[in-house]
Amino acid sequence: MYAAHNAVWRYAHRTGLLDPDMGEPFYRLTLTSTRGVSAVFLASMPLALINPLYAELAWVVIGPVSILDGRWQ
């Protein structure tokens, strides 16, 4: 989901569909704010093959990873 969000966001930015008053810093923040969640989700996929409970437990890490990634500044 986040990969699709980033793809649409990049397309909108590249083609001039975003509000020009939004600014470059907000654009970059929007793209980078989802990296921690994406990384945890991708890491949980192989865990789900081993045991689905392991994948669910990995999702608990999304909050701290987002904070460390600077999502909630």
RANORDA-V542758 format. One line per field, one symbol per residue. burial: + if it has 16 or more other C-alpha atoms within 10 Angstrom, else -. A space follows every 50 residues. Layout:
burial->???
//
This chain:
burial->-----+--++--------------------+-++++++-++--++-+--- ----+--+---+--++--+-+--
//
